[in-house]
Amino acid sequence: MLKLLLIIGVMVAVYYIFIKKQIPKDSQLDKKKFEASDMIACAHCGIYCEMREAILSRGKYYCSKECVGKV
């Protein structure tokens, strides 16, 4: 029984040392979560806002609905 537990322990140790070490972590994906998105200037007022929050209208980006309505 002791030999079986020892063999299983060695196999687990080998797995964690050699095999698990080779699996790449998603560290680059984690970094992308915290990076700021691209900033663009509003076509009307010139204020910079994040591209994902900007409004695209007639091929130009705007920071708010008010700026879209003024053009």
HELIX and SHEET records of a PDB file:
HELIX    1   1 LEU A    2  VAL A   14  1                                  13    
HELIX    2   2 TYR A   15  ILE A   19  3                                   5    
HELIX    3   3 LYS A   20  GLN A   22  1                                   3    
HELIX    4   4 SER A   27  PHE A   34  1                                   8    
HELIX    5   5 LYS A   65  LYS A   70  1                                   6    
SHEET    1   A 2 MET A  39  ALA A  41  0                                        
SHEET    2   A 2 TYR A  48  GLU A  50 -1                                        
SHEET    1   B 2 ILE A  55  SER A  57  0                                        
SHEET    2   B 2 LYS A  60  TYR A  62 -1                                        
END                                                                             
